[in-house]
Amino acid sequence: MPARAPQSVIQPMSPRLRLPAALLLSLPCLMAVGCGWLVGEIAEQAHKQSAIEDHVYEDVEPDQLWREINELWVAQGCQKIPEPVLATTVECEGGAPRWVRVDARDGGYHVEFEVEQTLDAEAYDVKEGESPPKPGRERDFDMEWTLLERLDYPTAKAIAAEAEAKGAKARDATRELDKSFD
């Protein structure tokens, strides 16, 4: 059986469930001042992340794609990736634990950056003699967004505008809900 690339320990939430789950988790804060802002931010981030997860670079030359990936990669303290690699997860050498993967998809390229998941040791009740859970991986949406802005600025601008509209709608809905309790 061929060796498989390491997979994330944490599976991302379905984009369709992300916003409802975030709203449900923020329900206790609905009565607090400024909560509309929080709900709006969650809605904006959920929209951007969903768009990034689905984005395929179709009109970008492979050389330009890899040049930008390497520029971001080296800025994080990783060694330059010597040659383009498809369908293989590349691990950072020399910097913090991070990974990048580029796959051919739908006539273009799909890029995923991952970082080591940050675990708060105090959040776990570790008994004597036990070790805390090992960190997994999580998507580095900030790096993916930066790459999108560099390679496909019109799409990034359109996604940002859609996200702002969804955030404003969520903020307005939260304000209306808050007013209904008065």
Phi, psi and omega in degrees: 000132182292149179291141180256151176293147179302141181253158178295142175285321180267125177270133180294150179287146177304133180304328180291334182265345187300308182293312178301322179294317179296319178294320179296317179293332180268004181307316180300334183272357183302331182274348183279152177292137178085002182293328178302322178299314181298314180297320178297317179297318179298316180296319179297311181297320180298319180294314180299315181296319179297317179294320180294319180301328183265350188289137175235129177278102184266323186256028181245130178292142181305321180297317179294318179302310182291328177297315180291319177301313180297323179297315177294319182298311181293325178297338178270005178090009180270156176285147180301140176281116189298324180213153180303137180230124178254148174058029177222136177277125181257129181264143179293132174246121177105345181236197178294156180300116177203161185219156174221146179218134177238126179238145172283129182208130174050043177077015180209207182230138176247130184243135174230125171256142176227151175234163176292134180294134178273122179250132177275112184301328181288344181283349182247135177271089183269121180280158181303134180089348178261154176253150180294160180299148179284142179291148176258210178240154173219153181296141175262081184294334179295315178293321180295323178293318178300317178298317179298317179298324181286321187264334184215066185301318179301320178293317179299319180295319179294318179296318179297320179294317177298318181296318179297320179296317178294321178297317179296319179297318179294320178297315180298317180297322179293318178298317179297318178296318179298319179295327181293340178273349181285000000 
